[in-house]
């Protein structure tokens, strides 16, 4: 059996109006085209659905039995199409994101606020995580997007898109000797305790440093923490110096600390958005990436 939506809509319109002429006008069809659709439906069903005479059209017994099912089917289709349209237009939906803890408390709230202003009916859920666990949610399907600094990916499973390149700055207390400096070089950090802000920081920065700076980072006095907020708290208490990316400036200011340009060498990291490879983004996720890219464009040049 090969029924079509046009046939079902034609039958329902005639049944509701009791007239081929009126139904044809509602459906913007000619009366002959409408009649053909109804006859085709009856032929497919193998029963007569409408009793016709010169004055009026009435449902047959089979037609009365069939009409409620047609109404349910057409109503369900209308609801389904409306639901998909709402998703397309970001009038509803759920978007799950992941970001490392530092980004989750600095950059991401601003991006999410801008997104919710544009699409208030999309529910955005943010999971903060350790940097080394960033991609686990994407791989497991628990989140659609992950946003964070560059990490190695399996290109067959994870797609990576670079948003912007961000400089790392030296962080020190306002009374420190470096606080009033316009820039500081790595080799000048030698006399001070360094607080590595993440567990993988040293392995990432070491290849970019000279022998003297590498020795400085690898000495026993260097401390490693898992979270940037821990490093900032330690710096605020005079326990050492750390570094952090530009986008964390609001958090640095909240701790009453200073950001000083750190160079020779400069240390940058890319900020990327990650999603499952070979899987199209939902409309909500695609529009979120668009707003992320707007923020990336507005970032100060490193």
N, C-alpha and C positions, 0 to 999 in steps of 0.2 A: 504494500500500500504506500502511495506516494502523495501525501497531502501537503499542501502549501499554505503558508500564512495568508496569502492573498485570497485563497479559497475560503479559509476559515473566517477571515474578516468580512468577506462578502456575505457568507451565510449569516453571521451574527448581525450584520447591519440590516439585512432583509427581515430577519426574525424580529428584531427590535422595532423596526418602523412599520412592518406589515406592507411594505411597498417597494417594488423594484426601482421605481422612479425616484422616490425619496432617498433610498439607500445609495443609489448611483450618484446622486448629488452630493451626499455626505462624503463618499469615497473619491469624488472627482473622476468618476468613470462614466462611460456611456452605458445606457441601459443594456444594450446588447452585450457589451463586454462583461458586465456584472452577471448577466444571465449565463454566459458561457462558464464563468468561474463556479457558479452554483451547480450547474449541470455536471461539470468535471468532478466536483466534490461528491455529488451523489453517485456518480459512476464509480469513483474510487471506493466509496463506502458500501456500494451495492444495495443501497436503500434510498427511498424517496424521503427527503427531509422537509420539503415544503409542499403543501397542497395549493395549487394555483387554480383560480377561476377568473372570470372576466372582471370581477369587482374587487377582489382582495386576495391576499396571500396569507395562508395560515401554516403553522407548524404541524407536521404530521406527528404521529405518536413517536416515531424514531427521532424526529427533529426535537420534540420536547425533551426526550431523554438525553439527546446529544448536546443541547445548547448550554446547560450549566458547565459541562466539561470544557466547552469551547471558551466560555467566559473565564474560567479559572486559568486555562492555558494562556490566553491573551493577557490576562492580568499579571500572571507570573512573568511573562516575557517583558511586559512594560516595566515591571519592578526591577527585573534583572538589567534591562538596558539602562534604566535610570541610575541603578547602583554603579554600573560601569562608567556611565557618564560623570557621575559625581566623583569617582576616583580619578577619571581623566582630568576633570576640572579642579581637582584638589579640594572638593567641597566636603570630603570625608576621607578617612583612611587612618592607618597606623604606620608610623615610620620609626624603626628601631635603629639606633646609632650606637657606636662605641668610640671612645677616645681615651687616651692616657689621662691620668689624674690631673696633670698640670694643664693640659689643653681643655679638659672637661670643666675646669673652674675659671678659665680665663677667656679663651677665644670662643668656645662652643656656646656658652650662654648668650653671647651677643649675636651669634649667627642664628641660634634657635629663636631668639626674641624677634629678629627681623623676619624670619620665616613665618612665625605664628602671626605676625602682623599682616603678612600677605595672604596666608592660608590658615585662618583661625580654627577651621574645623578639622584639620589634620592633627591627630594626637602624636606628638613626638616624644619618644622615650630614649633617654641617654644613659648608657652604662659606662661608668668610669672604670678603668682597668690599668693594670701594670703595662708598661710599653711592650714587654716581651709576650704579653698575652693578647695584644691588640687584634690579631687576625683570627683568633680562635672562634670568636662569635660569627665571623663571616663564613669561615669554613664549615661551621656546624649549622648555619642557616638561622642562628638566633638573632643576628642583626643584618640589615641590608647594606649598611655602609659603615666603614670605620675610617676615622680621620686621625692622622698622627704623623709623626716624623718618619722618615724613610726607613723601611726595614726590607730585608730580602724576602722575595715572594716566589712561590711556584707559579709561573705564568700560566700553566695549564689550569690552575684552580683559582687564582686570585688576579684580578685586574687592578693595576695601580695607575693613578693619574696624578701628576704633580700639580699642586696648587700654587705654591710660591717657595722661594728660597729665603731662609731666615738666618740672620746673624745671631751668634751667641755673644753676650756681653758679660763683662766682669761685674760681680755684685759685691759691694762692700758697705760697711756702716757709714753714716754721714760724717763721722769724725775721723775716718781713716785717712791715711796719707794719700791714698789714691782718689779720694772722693772728689777733690777739686780738679783732678787731672782731666784733660780732654781725651787722652788715650793712654793705654798701658800696654806694654809688650809682655809676652809670655815669660821671657827670661827674668823679668822684674818680680815675678811672684815667688821666687826662690825662698826668701826669708819667712814666708807665711804658710800657715796650714791651709791646704786646699781641700774642699769638700766636694767630691764628685757627686753631682745631683741625681744620677741614676746608676744602676748597676752596670750598664753597658757603656757608660760615657767614656771611660778610659780606652777601651778597645776601639772605639770609634775615632777618637781624636788623636791617639798615638801615631798613626801613620802620617799625619799631617804635621807633626812636630819634629824639631831637630833633636839631636842627642841630648843636649842639656835639658830641654823642656821635658823630654820623655823620662829622663832620670828624676826630674822633679815630681812628675805625676806618679811614678812607680815607687817612690820612697815610702818607708813604713808609716810616716806621719800623715799620709793622705788618707782621708776618710771617705767611705762610700755609703750612700744612703739610697733608699728605694724611691723616695718622693722628693720633688722639688720643695714642697712646703717644709719638709724637715730641714733641708739645706738652708732655706731662707731663715728659718727660726734659729738655727745655729749661728748663722752670720749675724743676725740681729743681736745675739747675745755675746758677740765678740769672739766666737770660737773658730773663726777662719773666714776664707773667701770662697765664693762659688761662681758659677756662670749660669746664665739662663737665656732663652730665646727672646726676641723682641716682643712677641705676642703676650708674654707674661708680665709686661710692664705694670699693669694694674695691680698685680699681686705683689710685685717688688715694692711699689709705692705704699701699699697697705702695710707692709712690714717696716716702713720708714727707711728703706735702703736706697742706695745710689746705683745707677747703671753707668758703667764707664766702657768706652769702646776698647775692645781687646784685639790686638793685632800682632802681626809678625810671629806666626801666621794668623790670618783671619780664620775663624771656624764657622762654617755654615752647615745647616742641614735642610733638606727639602721637607716640606710639609705636603703630605699626599692624602688622597682619598682612595679607599680600597673597596672593592665590591667583588662578588663572585664572578668568575670569568664565564663567558658565553651564556650569560643570563641577563636579559634586558631589565633595566631598572624600572621600578614602578613609577607612575607619574609623580608621586610625592617625592620619591628619592631623586628623580631627575631634576625636579625643580629645586630641591635642597642643594644639589651640586651646583646648580646655577647661582644660588645665593652665596654659596661658599666661594665661587669664582669671583663674584663681585667683591667680597671681602678681601680675597687675595689681591685683586687689582688695587685695592685701597691701601694695602700694606706699604709701609715705608720701604724704599729700596735699600737692600742690605749693602 
